[in-house]
């Protein structure tokens, strides 16, 4: 058994969500549970770039091991496996949305300090819309 020591709970959360695709996976599963291929296609569509099968599988397994994502196998032929958020996963999702809002506000301040930052607002709108909070962005 590996023992980890964290001095700040946020460090554990940041470790769990670190990974190029993990925040997108979590946010994608908030709308509703998805099958593997549906999730893969959805991620590629909203992010505008392909995700390798190996990477998606690894990150889903890590999120499952960290109790953020639940994998439900229906033991049918053909196989049916559905991924969804756990209660802790939903809390992490809400945290990611708040982090996104903070990041958007920070970007405005940094832009006024001559450090422009760009966001993919179509993706941001999609995330806010899922929570019923669609905000117009310019």
C-alpha angles and dihedrals in degrees: 000000000000115000118211124188120204124187093196126032091223089066090063092049092048091050091050095050096040112113132090095260105026098092090047091048091051093047092045092055093051094078093055141317115287139199117240098259092042090052092047093050091045093051092048091049098049096039096042094226135083122259117213116241090232092053094047092047092048094048093046090051091049091050089047091050089049089052094242097111127040120212114206117194112195093194093226135139111271092035116255119196122170128193122209140160122267119221088267089047090055089051090050089049091053088048090052091052090052090047088052091053091049090049091051090051092046090050090057091052093045091048090055087051090056095261103114117197125189127211132195094241094183087065092043091051090049091053094045090046091055088060092046091252104111108171122187112242127194 
